[in-house]
Structure formats: C-alpha cells, structure tokens
C-alpha cells in the first residue's frame, strides 16, 4: 500500500473509532438532562433520580473516552495530513477554536459541576448544569459538521494566489452551508438512536438480571417499582424517534447531496448510465468489474424520488459525470470505489431500520404496563439479545460515515483539493504503519476500559440516593 492509502486507512480507523463515542456523548447528555428534569418535577417518584444517576454515569464514562480518542484524532491529522492542514487550516481553525474553547469547555466544566455538585447545589441550579452540558455537545457537533460540510461543498472561501491556500471569507456563511443545515439534524437523530439503544439495552439487562437473581415469576416481582421497565421504554422511545427522524432528515440530506455531489448519489446506486425515473435496488449481484448486475431487486422510480423528490426526474450516471469532471477539472479518475459506496449506503439504512424495528417491538411488548416476561419464549429471547441493540445504530453510523467520505473520492475538498495532495510530504509507509499500530493498541485498551466500566455500572445495584440531610459529613467525592 502507498503512503496515501495507508494514511487514508489510518484516518478511517481513528475517525470511525472516535465517532463510536461522539453520538453517545451527545445523546446521553440530553437524555440525562431530560431524566433529571422529570426527577425535578416529580420529587415523590424515586425512580427518576436513580435512572438519572445511571444515565449520568454512562455519560461520564463515554465522555472521558471520547476526549482521549478526539485528542488522538487531532494528533493523527497533523501527523499524516499536514499538506491538507496547510490548505484547509484557515477554514478549519475557527471551527476548531469554537469547538475547543467554547463547546468543550462548557461540556467539561459543567459536567464536573454536575457530578460533584449533586448534593451541594440547589436542585434547580444542579439541573441547569446538565442542560448546559447538553447544549455544549450540540454546539460542538454543529461546528465540526460545518467544517466537514466545507469538504463536501466548499463555500465562503477565496484561494490565495500566492500560496494556493483556502482563506475563509465569511464565518456566518460557513455555518449556514446547505450541507451542514441538512447534515446536523440527520447526525443528531442518529446520535439519539444510538443513545436510546444503550439505555434500552441497559434497562432490559437489569430487568433480566434482577429476575434471574430473585427467581421472580412474573418479572414484575423482580422490578416492583417498574424502574427498569421505565428505563427500557425510555430507551426504546428514544431509539424509535431517532430512527424515524434519521429517515426523514436523511431524505433531505440525500437531495442536498445530489445537488452538490451528484457522483455520490450515482455511486450509491451503481448507476452508470443517466436515467429518468431511476429505480433503487434493494439488493444487487454482479460480476467483478461489470457495470450491470445479473440480478437486482429494484423499487421503481425510488432513486429519482430520493435524489430530487420527483419519481420521474433524471439522475445523472457515473459515466456522464466522469466525462463532465474530466472536462471541468482535467484528466483523472473521478469515480469512487463503487462497491464500497453501494453497500455502505445499504448497510447504513439496513442497520438503522433494524434498530428502529427492535425498539418498536420492545414498546409493543411492554405496552399497558406490561414487562418483558422471562417465562414467555419470545420475551426470553428478546431479553437475551437486547444487549446487542446498541451495536446496530453504531454500525449504521459507521457505514454512513464510510459512505460520506469514501464516495467523495478522489477529493478531500470537493472540486478544490485532491486526497493524493493532502498527505504529509516525506512520510514513509513504515512510519504510517508504526503509528497505526500504536493507535490500534491505545484504542484497543480504551475499548476494554469502556466496556468494563459500562458493564460494571450496569451490573451495580442501584439504590435510591440517600437523603443528604441524613449524611451531614458526606465527602466531596460522591461515594457511588
């Protein structure tokens, strides 16, 4: 593999791993704030403080690991992509400054206040701290997506004739790029699908564990106040709402993507010939290198509708777009790896739909005060498998980012800067392999730490928080 290919692989590993924790931090911050709001408004219901504390612990663990992986990502960016950093730095710098100096400090500072001030701040003020954390995560997500949107659809810039660097013209225009306006709600919806799935899995696991430990039949006897059923349903509703929102916002994002990067939509369908009323294939099989599959299960007119909103509209094909780009940008291969784009697009949709269906099924099985009953065959298998549900939104998000970034190739910034020009000069393949191995070891250790901590928190007995008035000498660090 060349230095460019290895650098792309390294960046993919680092970014995808980091993004496993980012959406969880975003959604868990807001979900913790919502749970604490219910606890504040319903002081006589002891379930809400317990569930708030559990969600907050999951947030703390995820946030800490996300910070470490984010730092590694920035280090890797400077290590392997310094040529791109010189070109892009004037645009990316302001967004990174806002994310680091404003959003991150909001998150870190007020998350500390929330954790250590649980019994020392007035309830309303303590509640406000976690809402500040939630707002900070949203600000952070928006400005980073704005930086990425420039790579998808460059706006608000001028090229320095002396250095060839991109200079930011208007920060406001950068933040209102049509791509980020469509990508932000789509990303946040996916984040809530992931965070909800984690709560769903934890609630179902605790319900099953309490049932096995107590030997209670039915399961309501092991969960007398319904706390774990409530936690499971909160997670299921969040996953269901997030999944539906992902579909709706994804439709808008797909139309924006078609307008600014038509090659990406053509690659998503492996559509080589321009076609009016283009179908969307749910599944296709073709010979390696062949442009037309020998088997395809199609939905008529769906691709044209997804791309433009008009089922009879014309969608440009890969061959015509390649010829257009050669005339516009000069000789070169402007076609991404079509099988990767095709299948990552379908895996993204498939895993997202599956997570949404599972959440809907859980809500149906727990309707009207019912609990998942370990004595029922369907519920028993559901309880055994629900711990895997968080993997589904994570896979959907991973394939979504793979599609977004790989289907833009050969561009780092579409139409302005090619991937092959962005690698650090003088970087050798052996150096990249060595650093990639180091990152893999660090990330492997972090994965073990995160999983062990989440399991430890999930398995721990959650008793109602003691009354602070009964413990006047309670230490500064919470005992839980």
Buried (B, 14 or more C-beta within 10 A) or exposed (E): EEBBBBBBBBBBBBBBBBBBBBBBBBBBBBBBBBBBBBBBEEEEBBBBBBBBBBBBBBBBBBBBBBBBBBEBBEEBBEBBBBBBBBBBBBBBEBBBEBBBEBBBEBBBBBBEBBBEBBBEBEEEEBBBBBBBBBBBBBBBBBBBBBBBBBBBBBBBBEEEEEEEBBEBEEBEEBBBBBBBBBBBBBBBBBBBBBBBBBBBBBBBBBBBBBBEEEEBEBBBEBBEEBBBBBBBBBBBBBBBBBBBBBBEBBBBBBBBBBBBBBBBBBBBBBBBBBBEBBBBBEEBEBEEEEBEBEEBEBEEBBBBBBBBEEBEBBBBBBBBBBEBBEEEBEEEEBBBEBEBBBBBBBBBBBBBBBBBBBBBBBBEBBEEEBBBBBEBEEBBEBBEEBBEBBBBBBBBBBBBBBBBBBBBBBBBBBBBBBBBEBBBEEBEBEBBBEBBEEBBEBBEEBBEBBEEBBEEBBEEEBEEBEEEEEEEEEEEEEEE
